[in-house]
């Protein structure tokens, strides 16, 4: 028995937040049916080298083709909705309505339906109909403005950070709506989840008028906190969020006397002396290899981590113990390694049952269950409906 067994999801979304939310639901047993245009596959199929993004993003999904701009395609979707619990879409506001697929029509076919609508800026407001991507959310949320070196430009992440956060929020929102027992619309903008995880910035600005500056790898809340280069050219990251950890780090790097300074007793006090503290840690780290640094910090019970690239991730023993990167058999490519399901449940664990399937691979089976014959499907293919 899987946690979400019996939940049926129609994934109408494309890059990236909506499809990733559907993937997360599928990882824990939901039956996910990916609906793609017959002539325009999901862009993730061509994203990255050799379409490997799709192998992950399309995992645990059955795939069908349906042209939703045609009356026949719309009618077939409504028939699928009758047996669905969730629809996830990320078209611009008004698109489903233009296709005669409004929530009113869908909920008439299935009053318990949860329709998750994921867009850049939400379903209403002055920006609602603008094209919306994660990059724009990363810029407008305040993330880019506070990321980067103090004398450098605002910095964007080299991956879909806002989309990934939004995917988690969408999956949570869908489960919340399902738990309510009521059919309803989930209206989620990509900008709001990343705005939430950036913390209390609006409250701090409201009360104190403080605008977060760019601080590079430093923190405005504690010090020392940075990345440091080792003798062998590799890097480590050090965090001193707890007072006791800050004390252990300074003892380890040979500066125990600073612990007695009044300013050292608070995070803000240490931040005011970040140059001194950072310099001491950097100098000590520079005299040791990464292996020596890691061993010394572990003995001192101080917080440190190696700065990994993907090669390190694939070889790390802790991640291997967690099976965080697992192996899945792909019928086209053979064994594929990819991120495993995100969390472990002892009673109803998630699993990757299969990798992203070919475009439209399950159209005949899924639509055949609605009563369409092979001849019906052939006729619809000739008309560009499936």
DRENZASE-196698 format. One record per residue (C-alpha): residue number from 1; residue in one letter; y, x, z. Coordinates in steps of 0.5 Angstrom, whole numbers, plus 500, padded with zeros to 3 digits. Layout:
DRENZASE-196698
<site resi="NUM" resn="A" Y="Y" X="X" Z="Z"/>
...
//
This chain:
DRENZASE-196698
<site resi="1" resn="X" Y="500" X="500" Z="500"/>
<site resi="2" resn="X" Y="507" X="503" Z="498"/>
<site resi="3" resn="X" Y="513" X="501" Z="502"/>
<site resi="4" resn="X" Y="516" X="498" Z="496"/>
<site resi="5" resn="X" Y="510" X="495" Z="493"/>
<site resi="6" resn="X" Y="511" X="488" Z="490"/>
<site resi="7" resn="X" Y="519" X="490" Z="488"/>
<site resi="8" resn="X" Y="520" X="489" Z="481"/>
<site resi="9" resn="X" Y="527" X="493" Z="478"/>
<site resi="10" resn="X" Y="530" X="492" Z="471"/>
<site resi="11" resn="X" Y="533" X="499" Z="470"/>
<site resi="12" resn="X" Y="539" X="498" Z="464"/>
<site resi="13" resn="X" Y="543" X="504" Z="466"/>
<site resi="14" resn="X" Y="544" X="510" Z="463"/>
<site resi="15" resn="X" Y="547" X="517" Z="466"/>
<site resi="16" resn="X" Y="546" X="518" Z="472"/>
<site resi="17" resn="X" Y="547" X="514" Z="478"/>
<site resi="18" resn="X" Y="544" X="508" Z="476"/>
<site resi="19" resn="X" Y="538" X="511" Z="473"/>
<site resi="20" resn="X" Y="537" X="516" Z="479"/>
<site resi="21" resn="X" Y="537" X="510" Z="484"/>
<site resi="22" resn="X" Y="532" X="506" Z="480"/>
<site resi="23" resn="X" Y="528" X="513" Z="480"/>
<site resi="24" resn="X" Y="528" X="513" Z="488"/>
<site resi="25" resn="X" Y="526" X="506" Z="489"/>
<site resi="26" resn="X" Y="520" X="507" Z="484"/>
<site resi="27" resn="X" Y="518" X="513" Z="488"/>
<site resi="28" resn="X" Y="517" X="509" Z="494"/>
<site resi="29" resn="X" Y="512" X="504" Z="490"/>
<site resi="30" resn="X" Y="517" X="499" Z="486"/>
<site resi="31" resn="X" Y="515" X="497" Z="479"/>
<site resi="32" resn="X" Y="521" X="500" Z="475"/>
<site resi="33" resn="X" Y="522" X="498" Z="468"/>
<site resi="34" resn="X" Y="527" X="502" Z="464"/>
<site resi="35" resn="X" Y="530" X="498" Z="458"/>
<site resi="36" resn="X" Y="533" X="502" Z="453"/>
<site resi="37" resn="X" Y="536" X="500" Z="446"/>
<site resi="38" resn="X" Y="531" X="501" Z="440"/>
<site resi="39" resn="X" Y="535" X="506" Z="436"/>
<site resi="40" resn="X" Y="539" X="509" Z="442"/>
<site resi="41" resn="X" Y="535" X="512" Z="447"/>
<site resi="42" resn="X" Y="538" X="514" Z="454"/>
<site resi="43" resn="X" Y="542" X="520" Z="453"/>
<site resi="44" resn="X" Y="538" X="523" Z="459"/>
<site resi="45" resn="X" Y="532" X="524" Z="454"/>
<site resi="46" resn="X" Y="537" X="529" Z="450"/>
<site resi="47" resn="X" Y="540" X="532" Z="457"/>
<site resi="48" resn="X" Y="539" X="539" Z="458"/>
<site resi="49" resn="X" Y="533" X="544" Z="455"/>
<site resi="50" resn="X" Y="528" X="540" Z="451"/>
<site resi="51" resn="X" Y="529" X="533" Z="455"/>
<site resi="52" resn="X" Y="526" X="536" Z="461"/>
<site resi="53" resn="X" Y="532" X="532" Z="465"/>
<site resi="54" resn="X" Y="528" X="525" Z="463"/>
<site resi="55" resn="X" Y="522" X="528" Z="465"/>
<site resi="56" resn="X" Y="524" X="527" Z="472"/>
<site resi="57" resn="X" Y="529" X="522" Z="472"/>
<site resi="58" resn="X" Y="524" X="517" Z="468"/>
<site resi="59" resn="X" Y="519" X="518" Z="473"/>
<site resi="60" resn="X" Y="515" X="512" Z="475"/>
<site resi="61" resn="X" Y="518" X="508" Z="470"/>
<site resi="62" resn="X" Y="515" X="504" Z="465"/>
<site resi="63" resn="X" Y="519" X="504" Z="458"/>
<site resi="64" resn="X" Y="521" X="498" Z="454"/>
<site resi="65" resn="X" Y="526" X="497" Z="448"/>
<site resi="66" resn="X" Y="531" X="491" Z="448"/>
<site resi="67" resn="X" Y="537" X="490" Z="444"/>
<site resi="68" resn="X" Y="541" X="486" Z="449"/>
<site resi="69" resn="X" Y="547" X="485" Z="444"/>
<site resi="70" resn="X" Y="542" X="480" Z="440"/>
<site resi="71" resn="X" Y="541" X="473" Z="442"/>
<site resi="72" resn="X" Y="533" X="475" Z="442"/>
<site resi="73" resn="X" Y="534" X="481" Z="446"/>
<site resi="74" resn="X" Y="538" X="477" Z="451"/>
<site resi="75" resn="X" Y="533" X="471" Z="452"/>
<site resi="76" resn="X" Y="527" X="476" Z="453"/>
<site resi="77" resn="X" Y="531" X="480" Z="458"/>
<site resi="78" resn="X" Y="532" X="473" Z="462"/>
<site resi="79" resn="X" Y="525" X="472" Z="461"/>
<site resi="80" resn="X" Y="524" X="479" Z="465"/>
<site resi="81" resn="X" Y="529" X="477" Z="470"/>
<site resi="82" resn="X" Y="525" X="471" Z="472"/>
<site resi="83" resn="X" Y="520" X="476" Z="475"/>
<site resi="84" resn="X" Y="524" X="481" Z="477"/>
<site resi="85" resn="X" Y="528" X="482" Z="484"/>
<site resi="86" resn="X" Y="533" X="487" Z="482"/>
<site resi="87" resn="X" Y="537" X="489" Z="476"/>
<site resi="88" resn="X" Y="541" X="495" Z="476"/>
<site resi="89" resn="X" Y="546" X="496" Z="470"/>
<site resi="90" resn="X" Y="552" X="501" Z="469"/>
<site resi="91" resn="X" Y="556" X="498" Z="463"/>
<site resi="92" resn="X" Y="563" X="497" Z="463"/>
<site resi="93" resn="X" Y="566" X="491" Z="467"/>
<site resi="94" resn="X" Y="565" X="485" Z="462"/>
<site resi="95" resn="X" Y="560" X="488" Z="458"/>
<site resi="96" resn="X" Y="554" X="483" Z="461"/>
<site resi="97" resn="X" Y="558" X="477" Z="460"/>
<site resi="98" resn="X" Y="560" X="479" Z="453"/>
<site resi="99" resn="X" Y="552" X="479" Z="452"/>
<site resi="100" resn="X" Y="551" X="472" Z="455"/>
<site resi="101" resn="X" Y="548" X="476" Z="461"/>
<site resi="102" resn="X" Y="553" X="474" Z="466"/>
<site resi="103" resn="X" Y="550" X="474" Z="473"/>
<site resi="104" resn="X" Y="551" X="466" Z="473"/>
<site resi="105" resn="X" Y="546" X="466" Z="467"/>
<site resi="106" resn="X" Y="541" X="471" Z="470"/>
<site resi="107" resn="X" Y="541" X="468" Z="477"/>
<site resi="108" resn="X" Y="540" X="461" Z="474"/>
<site resi="109" resn="X" Y="533" X="464" Z="472"/>
<site resi="110" resn="X" Y="532" X="467" Z="478"/>
<site resi="111" resn="X" Y="537" X="465" Z="484"/>
<site resi="112" resn="X" Y="534" X="471" Z="489"/>
<site resi="113" resn="X" Y="536" X="476" Z="484"/>
<site resi="114" resn="X" Y="540" X="482" Z="486"/>
<site resi="115" resn="X" Y="544" X="485" Z="481"/>
<site resi="116" resn="X" Y="547" X="492" Z="482"/>
<site resi="117" resn="X" Y="553" X="494" Z="478"/>
<site resi="118" resn="X" Y="555" X="501" Z="478"/>
<site resi="119" resn="X" Y="561" X="503" Z="475"/>
<site resi="120" resn="X" Y="566" X="509" Z="475"/>
<site resi="121" resn="X" Y="572" X="504" Z="479"/>
<site resi="122" resn="X" Y="568" X="498" Z="481"/>
<site resi="123" resn="X" Y="569" X="491" Z="477"/>
<site resi="124" resn="X" Y="576" X="489" Z="478"/>
<site resi="125" resn="X" Y="583" X="493" Z="479"/>
<site resi="126" resn="X" Y="587" X="497" Z="475"/>
<site resi="127" resn="X" Y="582" X="502" Z="473"/>
<site resi="128" resn="X" Y="576" X="497" Z="472"/>
<site resi="129" resn="X" Y="575" X="498" Z="465"/>
<site resi="130" resn="X" Y="576" X="505" Z="464"/>
<site resi="131" resn="X" Y="570" X="510" Z="462"/>
<site resi="132" resn="X" Y="568" X="512" Z="469"/>
<site resi="133" resn="X" Y="564" X="519" Z="470"/>
<site resi="134" resn="X" Y="562" X="523" Z="476"/>
<site resi="135" resn="X" Y="567" X="528" Z="474"/>
<site resi="136" resn="X" Y="573" X="523" Z="475"/>
<site resi="137" resn="X" Y="570" X="521" Z="482"/>
<site resi="138" resn="X" Y="570" X="528" Z="484"/>
<site resi="139" resn="X" Y="577" X="529" Z="482"/>
<site resi="140" resn="X" Y="580" X="523" Z="485"/>
<site resi="141" resn="X" Y="576" X="523" Z="491"/>
<site resi="142" resn="X" Y="579" X="529" Z="494"/>
<site resi="143" resn="X" Y="573" X="533" Z="493"/>
<site resi="144" resn="X" Y="576" X="538" Z="488"/>
<site resi="145" resn="X" Y="583" X="538" Z="491"/>
<site resi="146" resn="X" Y="579" X="541" Z="497"/>
<site resi="147" resn="X" Y="574" X="546" Z="493"/>
<site resi="148" resn="X" Y="576" X="553" Z="491"/>
<site resi="149" resn="X" Y="579" X="559" Z="493"/>
<site resi="150" resn="X" Y="586" X="558" Z="497"/>
<site resi="151" resn="X" Y="590" X="561" Z="491"/>
<site resi="152" resn="X" Y="585" X="558" Z="485"/>
<site resi="153" resn="X" Y="585" X="552" Z="482"/>
<site resi="154" resn="X" Y="581" X="545" Z="484"/>
<site resi="155" resn="X" Y="574" X="546" Z="483"/>
<site resi="156" resn="X" Y="569" X="541" Z="480"/>
<site resi="157" resn="X" Y="561" X="542" Z="482"/>
<site resi="158" resn="X" Y="557" X="544" Z="476"/>
<site resi="159" resn="X" Y="552" X="538" Z="477"/>
<site resi="160" resn="X" Y="553" X="531" Z="478"/>
<site resi="161" resn="X" Y="555" X="531" Z="485"/>
<site resi="162" resn="X" Y="558" X="524" Z="485"/>
<site resi="163" resn="X" Y="553" X="521" Z="481"/>
<site resi="164" resn="X" Y="547" X="523" Z="486"/>
<site resi="165" resn="X" Y="551" X="521" Z="492"/>
<site resi="166" resn="X" Y="552" X="514" Z="488"/>
<site resi="167" resn="X" Y="545" X="514" Z="487"/>
<site resi="168" resn="X" Y="543" X="514" Z="494"/>
<site resi="169" resn="X" Y="548" X="509" Z="496"/>
<site resi="170" resn="X" Y="546" X="504" Z="490"/>
<site resi="171" resn="X" Y="539" X="505" Z="493"/>
<site resi="172" resn="X" Y="541" X="503" Z="500"/>
<site resi="173" resn="X" Y="545" X="498" Z="497"/>
<site resi="174" resn="X" Y="540" X="494" Z="494"/>
<site resi="175" resn="X" Y="535" X="495" Z="500"/>
<site resi="176" resn="X" Y="540" X="492" Z="504"/>
<site resi="177" resn="X" Y="541" X="486" Z="499"/>
<site resi="178" resn="X" Y="534" X="485" Z="499"/>
<site resi="179" resn="X" Y="533" X="485" Z="506"/>
<site resi="180" resn="X" Y="539" X="479" Z="506"/>
<site resi="181" resn="X" Y="534" X="475" Z="503"/>
<site resi="182" resn="X" Y="539" X="472" Z="498"/>
<site resi="183" resn="X" Y="541" X="473" Z="491"/>
<site resi="184" resn="X" Y="547" X="477" Z="490"/>
<site resi="185" resn="X" Y="551" X="482" Z="486"/>
<site resi="186" resn="X" Y="552" X="489" Z="489"/>
<site resi="187" resn="X" Y="559" X="492" Z="486"/>
<site resi="188" resn="X" Y="559" X="500" Z="487"/>
<site resi="189" resn="X" Y="564" X="505" Z="484"/>
<site resi="190" resn="X" Y="562" X="512" Z="483"/>
<site resi="191" resn="X" Y="568" X="514" Z="487"/>
<site resi="192" resn="X" Y="567" X="510" Z="494"/>
<site resi="193" resn="X" Y="560" X="514" Z="496"/>
<site resi="194" resn="X" Y="563" X="521" Z="495"/>
<site resi="195" resn="X" Y="570" X="519" Z="498"/>
<site resi="196" resn="X" Y="566" X="516" Z="504"/>
<site resi="197" resn="X" Y="562" X="523" Z="505"/>
<site resi="198" resn="X" Y="568" X="527" Z="505"/>
<site resi="199" resn="X" Y="569" X="525" Z="512"/>
<site resi="200" resn="X" Y="575" X="522" Z="516"/>
<site resi="201" resn="X" Y="581" X="525" Z="511"/>
<site resi="202" resn="X" Y="584" X="518" Z="510"/>
<site resi="203" resn="X" Y="584" X="517" Z="518"/>
<site resi="204" resn="X" Y="587" X="524" Z="519"/>
<site resi="205" resn="X" Y="592" X="523" Z="514"/>
<site resi="206" resn="X" Y="594" X="516" Z="516"/>
<site resi="207" resn="X" Y="595" X="519" Z="524"/>
<site resi="208" resn="X" Y="597" X="526" Z="523"/>
<site resi="209" resn="X" Y="600" X="527" Z="515"/>
<site resi="210" resn="X" Y="595" X="533" Z="514"/>
<site resi="211" resn="X" Y="593" X="534" Z="507"/>
<site resi="212" resn="X" Y="586" X="538" Z="507"/>
<site resi="213" resn="X" Y="588" X="545" Z="504"/>
<site resi="214" resn="X" Y="583" X="549" Z="499"/>
<site resi="215" resn="X" Y="579" X="554" Z="504"/>
<site resi="216" resn="X" Y="574" X="557" Z="499"/>
<site resi="217" resn="X" Y="568" X="558" Z="503"/>
<site resi="218" resn="X" Y="571" X="558" Z="510"/>
<site resi="219" resn="X" Y="572" X="551" Z="514"/>
<site resi="220" resn="X" Y="578" X="548" Z="517"/>
<site resi="221" resn="X" Y="574" X="547" Z="524"/>
<site resi="222" resn="X" Y="570" X="553" Z="526"/>
<site resi="223" resn="X" Y="570" X="560" Z="524"/>
<site resi="224" resn="X" Y="566" X="565" Z="522"/>
<site resi="225" resn="X" Y="564" X="561" Z="517"/>
<site resi="226" resn="X" Y="563" X="564" Z="510"/>
<site resi="227" resn="X" Y="558" X="567" Z="505"/>
<site resi="228" resn="X" Y="557" X="575" Z="506"/>
<site resi="229" resn="X" Y="554" X="580" Z="501"/>
<site resi="230" resn="X" Y="549" X="584" Z="503"/>
<site resi="231" resn="X" Y="547" X="591" Z="502"/>
<site resi="232" resn="X" Y="542" X="590" Z="497"/>
<site resi="233" resn="X" Y="547" X="585" Z="493"/>
<site resi="234" resn="X" Y="544" X="579" Z="495"/>
<site resi="235" resn="X" Y="548" X="574" Z="499"/>
<site resi="236" resn="X" Y="548" X="570" Z="506"/>
<site resi="237" resn="X" Y="551" X="564" Z="509"/>
<site resi="238" resn="X" Y="553" X="564" Z="516"/>
<site resi="239" resn="X" Y="555" X="557" Z="520"/>
<site resi="240" resn="X" Y="558" X="557" Z="527"/>
<site resi="241" resn="X" Y="559" X="550" Z="528"/>
<site resi="242" resn="X" Y="557" X="550" Z="535"/>
<site resi="243" resn="X" Y="560" X="555" Z="540"/>
<site resi="244" resn="X" Y="554" X="558" Z="543"/>
<site resi="245" resn="X" Y="552" X="560" Z="536"/>
<site resi="246" resn="X" Y="559" X="563" Z="535"/>
<site resi="247" resn="X" Y="558" X="567" Z="541"/>
<site resi="248" resn="X" Y="551" X="570" Z="539"/>
<site resi="249" resn="X" Y="554" X="572" Z="532"/>
<site resi="250" resn="X" Y="559" X="576" Z="535"/>
<site resi="251" resn="X" Y="555" X="579" Z="540"/>
<site resi="252" resn="X" Y="550" X="581" Z="534"/>
<site resi="253" resn="X" Y="555" X="584" Z="529"/>
<site resi="254" resn="X" Y="558" X="588" Z="535"/>
<site resi="255" resn="X" Y="564" X="584" Z="537"/>
<site resi="256" resn="X" Y="562" X="581" Z="544"/>
<site resi="257" resn="X" Y="569" X="583" Z="547"/>
<site resi="258" resn="X" Y="572" X="577" Z="543"/>
<site resi="259" resn="X" Y="568" X="572" Z="546"/>
<site resi="260" resn="X" Y="573" X="573" Z="552"/>
<site resi="261" resn="X" Y="579" X="571" Z="548"/>
<site resi="262" resn="X" Y="582" X="564" Z="550"/>
<site resi="263" resn="X" Y="582" X="562" Z="543"/>
<site resi="264" resn="X" Y="575" X="564" Z="542"/>
<site resi="265" resn="X" Y="573" X="558" Z="546"/>
<site resi="266" resn="X" Y="575" X="552" Z="541"/>
<site resi="267" resn="X" Y="573" X="552" Z="533"/>
<site resi="268" resn="X" Y="581" X="551" Z="532"/>
<site resi="269" resn="X" Y="582" X="557" Z="536"/>
<site resi="270" resn="X" Y="577" X="561" Z="532"/>
<site resi="271" resn="X" Y="580" X="559" Z="525"/>
<site resi="272" resn="X" Y="587" X="561" Z="527"/>
<site resi="273" resn="X" Y="583" X="568" Z="527"/>
<site resi="274" resn="X" Y="578" X="567" Z="521"/>
<site resi="275" resn="X" Y="581" X="574" Z="518"/>
<site resi="276" resn="X" Y="578" X="578" Z="524"/>
<site resi="277" resn="X" Y="572" X="574" Z="525"/>
<site resi="278" resn="X" Y="570" X="574" Z="518"/>
<site resi="279" resn="X" Y="572" X="581" Z="517"/>
<site resi="280" resn="X" Y="567" X="583" Z="523"/>
<site resi="281" resn="X" Y="561" X="579" Z="520"/>
<site resi="282" resn="X" Y="562" X="581" Z="513"/>
<site resi="283" resn="X" Y="562" X="589" Z="515"/>
<site resi="284" resn="X" Y="556" X="588" Z="519"/>
<site resi="285" resn="X" Y="552" X="584" Z="513"/>
<site resi="286" resn="X" Y="554" X="589" Z="508"/>
<site resi="287" resn="X" Y="551" X="595" Z="512"/>
<site resi="288" resn="X" Y="544" X="591" Z="512"/>
<site resi="289" resn="X" Y="539" X="588" Z="507"/>
<site resi="290" resn="X" Y="538" X="581" Z="506"/>
<site resi="291" resn="X" Y="531" X="581" Z="509"/>
<site resi="292" resn="X" Y="534" X="585" Z="515"/>
<site resi="293" resn="X" Y="540" X="580" Z="516"/>
<site resi="294" resn="X" Y="535" X="574" Z="516"/>
<site resi="295" resn="X" Y="531" X="578" Z="521"/>
<site resi="296" resn="X" Y="536" X="580" Z="526"/>
<site resi="297" resn="X" Y="540" X="573" Z="526"/>
<site resi="298" resn="X" Y="533" X="570" Z="527"/>
<site resi="299" resn="X" Y="532" X="574" Z="533"/>
<site resi="300" resn="X" Y="539" X="572" Z="536"/>
<site resi="301" resn="X" Y="538" X="565" Z="534"/>
<site resi="302" resn="X" Y="544" X="565" Z="530"/>
<site resi="303" resn="X" Y="545" X="560" Z="524"/>
<site resi="304" resn="X" Y="544" X="564" Z="517"/>
<site resi="305" resn="X" Y="541" X="562" Z="510"/>
<site resi="306" resn="X" Y="540" X="566" Z="504"/>
<site resi="307" resn="X" Y="544" X="564" Z="498"/>
<site resi="308" resn="X" Y="539" X="562" Z="493"/>
<site resi="309" resn="X" Y="538" X="561" Z="486"/>
<site resi="310" resn="X" Y="533" X="556" Z="483"/>
<site resi="311" resn="X" Y="528" X="562" Z="483"/>
<site resi="312" resn="X" Y="528" X="563" Z="490"/>
<site resi="313" resn="X" Y="528" X="556" Z="491"/>
<site resi="314" resn="X" Y="521" X="556" Z="487"/>
<site resi="315" resn="X" Y="518" X="561" Z="492"/>
<site resi="316" resn="X" Y="521" X="559" Z="499"/>
<site resi="317" resn="X" Y="515" X="558" Z="504"/>
<site resi="318" resn="X" Y="519" X="553" Z="508"/>
<site resi="319" resn="X" Y="520" X="549" Z="501"/>
<site resi="320" resn="X" Y="513" X="550" Z="499"/>
<site resi="321" resn="X" Y="510" X="547" Z="506"/>
<site resi="322" resn="X" Y="514" X="541" Z="505"/>
<site resi="323" resn="X" Y="512" X="540" Z="498"/>
<site resi="324" resn="X" Y="519" X="539" Z="496"/>
<site resi="325" resn="X" Y="518" X="542" Z="489"/>
<site resi="326" resn="X" Y="511" X="539" Z="487"/>
<site resi="327" resn="X" Y="507" X="539" Z="481"/>
<site resi="328" resn="X" Y="506" X="533" Z="477"/>
<site resi="329" resn="X" Y="501" X="533" Z="470"/>
<site resi="330" resn="X" Y="505" X="531" Z="464"/>
<site resi="331" resn="X" Y="501" X="528" Z="458"/>
<site resi="332" resn="X" Y="505" X="532" Z="453"/>
<site resi="333" resn="X" Y="507" X="538" Z="457"/>
<site resi="334" resn="X" Y="502" X="539" Z="462"/>
<site resi="335" resn="X" Y="503" X="541" Z="469"/>
<site resi="336" resn="X" Y="511" X="540" Z="471"/>
<site resi="337" resn="X" Y="514" X="542" Z="477"/>
<site resi="338" resn="X" Y="520" X="538" Z="480"/>
<site resi="339" resn="X" Y="523" X="535" Z="486"/>
<site resi="340" resn="X" Y="518" X="531" Z="490"/>
<site resi="341" resn="X" Y="520" X="524" Z="493"/>
<site resi="342" resn="X" Y="526" X="525" Z="498"/>
<site resi="343" resn="X" Y="523" X="523" Z="505"/>
<site resi="344" resn="X" Y="516" X="523" Z="508"/>
<site resi="345" resn="X" Y="513" X="516" Z="511"/>
<site resi="346" resn="X" Y="507" X="517" Z="515"/>
<site resi="347" resn="X" Y="505" X="510" Z="513"/>
<site resi="348" resn="X" Y="507" X="508" Z="506"/>
<site resi="349" resn="X" Y="509" X="515" Z="503"/>
<site resi="350" resn="X" Y="512" X="515" Z="496"/>
<site resi="351" resn="X" Y="509" X="519" Z="490"/>
<site resi="352" resn="X" Y="510" X="521" Z="483"/>
<site resi="353" resn="X" Y="505" X="517" Z="479"/>
<site resi="354" resn="X" Y="508" X="520" Z="472"/>
<site resi="355" resn="X" Y="513" X="523" Z="469"/>
<site resi="356" resn="X" Y="518" X="520" Z="464"/>
<site resi="357" resn="X" Y="515" X="516" Z="459"/>
<site resi="358" resn="X" Y="516" X="516" Z="451"/>
<site resi="359" resn="X" Y="521" X="511" Z="449"/>
<site resi="360" resn="X" Y="519" X="504" Z="449"/>
<site resi="361" resn="X" Y="512" X="506" Z="451"/>
<site resi="362" resn="X" Y="511" X="500" Z="455"/>
<site resi="363" resn="X" Y="514" X="495" Z="450"/>
<site resi="364" resn="X" Y="508" X="492" Z="448"/>
<site resi="365" resn="X" Y="505" X="491" Z="455"/>
<site resi="366" resn="X" Y="511" X="488" Z="458"/>
<site resi="367" resn="X" Y="513" X="483" Z="453"/>
<site resi="368" resn="X" Y="506" X="482" Z="451"/>
<site resi="369" resn="X" Y="506" X="479" Z="459"/>
<site resi="370" resn="X" Y="511" X="474" Z="457"/>
<site resi="371" resn="X" Y="506" X="471" Z="451"/>
<site resi="372" resn="X" Y="509" X="475" Z="445"/>
<site resi="373" resn="X" Y="503" X="477" Z="440"/>
<site resi="374" resn="X" Y="503" X="483" Z="436"/>
<site resi="375" resn="X" Y="506" X="479" Z="430"/>
<site resi="376" resn="X" Y="512" X="477" Z="434"/>
<site resi="377" resn="X" Y="513" X="484" Z="437"/>
<site resi="378" resn="X" Y="512" X="487" Z="429"/>
<site resi="379" resn="X" Y="517" X="481" Z="427"/>
<site resi="380" resn="X" Y="522" X="483" Z="433"/>
<site resi="381" resn="X" Y="522" X="491" Z="431"/>
<site resi="382" resn="X" Y="523" X="489" Z="424"/>
<site resi="383" resn="X" Y="530" X="485" Z="426"/>
<site resi="384" resn="X" Y="532" X="491" Z="431"/>
<site resi="385" resn="X" Y="531" X="487" Z="437"/>
<site resi="386" resn="X" Y="525" X="491" Z="440"/>
//
